Amino acid sequence: MIEHQLIIIANFKMPYGKYKDEYIVNIPESYIIWMLNNATLNNNIKEKLRFIKEIKDNGLEHLLRPLIKKG
């Protein structure tokens, strides 16, 4: 179950904003925090941003990069 969630988060791209179409794992943490504090987000995106923030807070984003599906 957690592996499936990691694959989803690794391949999630921001749907809008400054980093539109960028993999969420590559978005700076400062922007993620700003989005969480200032943007009107749907629950799905908010959940993903909180999850990636937790990953970044613990320095684990390197574990997601191999899960990105190329092509």
Backbone hydrogen bonds, N-H to C=O, Kabsch-Sander energy under -0.5 kcal/mol:
donor,donor_aa,acceptor,acceptor_aa,energy
5,Q,1,M,-1.8
6,L,2,I,-2.3
7,I,3,E,-2.1
8,I,4,H,-2.1
9,I,5,Q,-2.6
10,A,6,L,-2.4
11,N,7,I,-1.6
12,F,9,I,-0.8
14,M,22,E,-2.3
20,K,17,G,-1.7
21,D,14,M,-3.5
22,E,19,Y,-2.1
24,I,12,F,-2.8
26,N,23,Y,-1.9
27,I,24,I,-1.1
31,Y,28,P,-0.6
32,I,28,P,-1.8
33,I,29,E,-2.7
34,W,30,S,-2.1
35,M,31,Y,-2.8
36,L,32,I,-2.4
37,N,33,I,-2.0
38,N,34,W,-2.3
39,A,35,M,-2.1
41,L,39,A,-0.8
46,K,42,N,-2.5
47,E,43,N,-2.4
48,K,44,N,-1.8
49,L,45,I,-2.7
50,R,46,K,-2.4
51,F,47,E,-2.2
52,I,48,K,-2.7
53,K,49,L,-2.1
54,E,50,R,-2.0
55,I,51,F,-2.1
56,K,52,I,-2.7
57,D,53,K,-3.0
58,N,54,E,-1.3
59,G,56,K,-1.7
60,L,55,I,-2.6
63,L,60,L,-2.1
64,L,61,E,-1.3
65,R,61,E,-1.3
67,L,64,L,-2.0
68,I,65,R,-1.3
70,K,68,I,-0.6
